[in-house]
Amino acid sequence: MNNTEMTPSSTPWFFACQVGDVPRNGGVCVKRGTEQIALFHFARTDSWYATENLCPHRRQMALSRGMTGSAGEMQEPKVACPFHKKSFSLLSGKCLSGEHYQIKVYPVKVEAGNVYIGKDPIRQDIDASGEYLECAS
Ligand code: FES
């Protein structure tokens, strides 16, 4: 289950790394300019996910070092921040720990052993006014 099904075909991509650069069932931090993106690989399902690396709880650049897993009956992929264990859906970016935090999620695709991340976040984290939902702190 990847999030690329929700990605328009016109999505611009940037090269992130090679498949072998990402630990199985773990994450890495990919830098794009001043932006940090957490990239995760779930080896059992060979699924890839990307989110902003910033945890909105105490604004730590930490999510790429978080523990990955799944939540609920739907086995929703998630990451838990290594600082205070707040967890976030890797599909929606919603906080699964009961708070109103929201992180950006990005599409990921793999081609010929190379991993690409969409330059724009998936738009499900935009509110009715067209603005990104604020990351509470
Ligand atoms: S800084 Fe991530 S849970 Fe607190």
Residues whose N, C-alpha, C, O or C-beta is under 5 A from the ligand:
A	BS01	FES	C55 H57 R58 R59 Q60 C81 F83 H84 K85 K86
